[in-house]
């Protein structure tokens, strides 16, 4: 078992060094934002984004696994991110997109990812330094894949496009939309579909911004 763990972390996994509570850490972030000299919409939005982290599972996962040390917390975050990629794949190819409960959970997890991306953009100054440049890029790429898969499920579950979709065609469209290629063979069939596509394109812009931001940070380092 220790050798399996060593594949993921090259240190003493059982080292229970004292690390701050995830909830207390988030509260401290809020205090920092409150005391930061800022004003207007920027101040309100940053406080709003920071506060929303309490509504999603990631902070609970960080709290629980943080009791076993920083390595356990980091690995738990990575496996949770991987789960959020596998979950929409399972829904899409098992036909569970017909079940509204699964779609509700999927949208809830998608919202967590969106606000996490906004958190990385607007609250980068108050967070600790990046653990690893390559780790950050890998997690960001997994989030990108998750969003693509989530939207494939949304398009097929709510029948938002101009033709009946299979899992493959739904995945095809969401990839085409996310890369802004736009072949035109599949398109939104009404206003609701257009709104959903626009929201996906907006999230795609956020990812492009983050990828560029990480690249320039690396160049500066």
C-alpha positions in Angstrom: 0.0 0.0 0.0 2.9 2.4 0.9 4.4 1.8 -2.6 1.1 2.6 -4.3 0.9 5.9 -2.3 4.5 6.6 -3.2 3.4 6.8 -6.8 1.4 9.8 -6.0 3.5 11.5 -3.4 7.2 11.2 -2.7 7.1 11.9 1.0 5.8 10.5 4.3 2.1 10.4 3.7 1.4 9.8 7.3 3.1 12.9 8.4 0.3 14.8 10.2 1.8 18.2 10.3 -0.4 20.9 11.7 -2.2 22.8 8.9 -4.9 25.4 9.2 -8.6 24.4 9.0 -10.0 24.9 5.5 -13.0 26.8 6.9 -10.8 29.0 9.1 -8.5 29.6 6.2 -11.5 30.7 4.0 -12.7 33.0 6.8 -9.2 34.6 6.9 -9.4 35.1 3.2 -12.7 37.0 3.7 -11.1 39.1 6.5 -8.1 39.9 4.2 -10.6 41.0 1.5 -12.5 43.1 3.9 -9.4 44.9 5.1 -8.0 45.3 1.6 -8.2 48.8 0.3 -10.7 48.4 -2.6 -14.1 49.9 -3.5 -17.2 49.6 -5.6 -18.2 46.6 -7.7 -14.7 45.0 -7.5 -15.0 44.9 -3.7 -18.5 43.5 -3.6 -17.8 40.9 -6.3 -14.6 39.6 -4.7 -16.4 39.3 -1.3 -19.2 37.5 -3.1 -17.0 35.0 -4.9 -15.0 34.3 -1.7 -18.2 33.7 0.3 -19.7 31.3 -2.2 -16.9 28.8 -1.6 -18.7 27.8 1.6 -21.6 26.4 -0.5 -19.6 23.7 -2.3 -18.0 20.4 -1.4 -14.4 21.3 -2.1 -13.9 23.2 1.1 -15.4 20.3 3.1 -13.1 17.9 1.4 -10.1 20.1 2.2 -11.3 20.3 5.8 -11.7 16.5 6.2 -8.5 15.4 4.5 -6.5 18.2 6.0 -6.6 16.4 9.3 -4.2 13.8 7.8 -1.7 16.4 6.6 -1.1 18.7 3.6 -0.2 15.8 1.3 -3.6 14.1 2.0 -5.4 17.4 1.4 -3.6 18.0 -1.9 -4.3 14.4 -3.1 -7.9 14.6 -2.1 -8.4 17.8 -4.1 -6.8 16.2 -7.1 -9.0 13.1 -6.9 -12.1 15.2 -6.4 -11.1 17.1 -9.6 -10.7 13.9 -11.4 -14.1 12.6 -10.1 -15.7 15.8 -11.6 -14.4 14.7 -15.0 -15.4 11.0 -14.7 -18.9 11.8 -13.4 -20.2 13.6 -16.5 -18.6 10.9 -18.7 -20.6 8.3 -16.8 -23.8 10.3 -17.1 -23.4 10.9 -20.8 -22.6 7.3 -21.9 -25.0 5.6 -19.4 -28.0 7.6 -20.4 -28.5 9.1 -16.9 -28.9 12.5 -18.5 -32.6 11.7 -18.6 -32.6 11.7 -14.8 -33.0 15.3 -13.6 -31.4 14.6 -10.2 -28.1 13.6 -11.9 -28.3 16.7 -14.1 -29.0 18.9 -11.1 -25.9 17.5 -9.3 -23.9 18.0 -12.5 -24.9 21.6 -12.8 -24.2 22.2 -9.1 -20.6 20.8 -9.6 -20.3 22.9 -12.7 -21.2 26.0 -10.8 -18.5 25.1 -8.2 -15.9 24.9 -11.0 -17.0 28.3 -12.5 -16.7 30.1 -9.2 -13.4 28.3 -8.6 -12.1 29.8 -11.9 -13.4 33.2 -10.9 -11.7 32.7 -7.5 -8.4 32.0 -9.3 -8.7 35.1 -11.4 -10.0 37.7 -8.9 -8.6 36.4 -5.6 -5.1 35.4 -6.7 -3.5 38.0 -4.5 -4.8 36.7 -1.2 -4.0 33.0 -1.8 -0.8 31.2 -1.0 1.8 30.6 -3.7 1.1 28.0 -6.3 2.3 24.5 -5.2 3.5 23.5 -8.6 3.2 25.3 -12.0 2.7 22.0 -13.8 0.2 20.7 -11.2 -1.8 24.0 -11.6 -1.9 23.6 -15.3 -3.0 20.0 -15.1 -5.8 20.7 -12.7 -6.9 23.7 -14.9 -6.9 21.4 -17.9 -9.1 18.8 -16.0 -11.5 21.6 -15.2 -11.6 22.6 -18.8 -12.5 19.0 -19.8 -15.1 18.8 -17.1 -16.8 21.9 -18.4 -16.9 20.5 -22.0 -18.4 17.2 -20.7 -20.9 19.0 -18.4 -22.2 21.1 -21.3 -22.5 18.0 -23.5 -24.9 16.5 -20.9 -26.8 19.8 -20.6 -27.4 20.0 -24.4 -28.7 16.5 -24.6 -30.7 16.5 -21.4 -32.7 19.7 -22.2 -32.9 19.1 -25.9 -31.4 22.5 -26.8 -30.1 21.8 -30.3 -31.7 21.6 -33.7 -31.4 17.8 -34.0 -31.6 14.7 -31.8 -28.3 14.1 -30.2 -26.4 11.0 -29.3 -23.7 11.1 -26.6 -21.0 11.4 -29.4 -22.8 14.2 -31.3 -23.4 16.1 -28.0 -19.7 15.8 -27.2 -18.8 16.8 -30.8 -21.0 20.0 -30.6 -19.7 21.1 -27.2 -16.0 20.7 -28.4 -16.8 22.6 -31.6 -18.5 25.4 -29.6 -15.7 25.6 -27.0 -13.1 26.0 -29.7 -15.3 28.5 -31.6 -14.9 26.6 -34.8 -18.6 26.6 -35.6 -19.2 24.3 -38.5 -22.9 25.0 -38.5 -24.2 21.4 -38.9 -25.6 21.5 -35.3 -26.9 24.8 -33.7 -29.2 26.0 -31.0 -32.9 25.6 -31.9 -34.2 28.4 -29.7 -33.3 31.3 -27.4 -32.6 29.1 -24.4 -30.1 27.1 -26.4 -28.4 30.3 -27.6 -28.1 31.5 -24.0 -26.5 28.2 -22.9 -24.1 28.3 -25.8 -23.1 31.9 -24.9 -22.5 30.9 -21.3 -20.2 28.1 -22.5 -18.3 30.5 -24.7 -18.0 32.9 -21.8 -16.5 30.2 -19.6 -14.1 29.3 -22.4 -12.8 32.9 -22.4 -12.1 32.6 -18.7 -10.0 29.5 -19.3 -8.1 31.2 -22.1 -7.4 34.1 -19.7 -6.1 31.7 -17.0 -3.9 29.7 -19.3 -2.3 32.9 -20.6 -1.9 34.2 -17.1 -0.2 31.0 -15.9 2.1 31.1 -18.9 3.2 34.7 -18.2 3.7 33.9 -14.5 6.0 31.1 -15.5 7.9 33.4 -17.8 8.3 35.9 -15.0 9.6 33.1 -12.6 
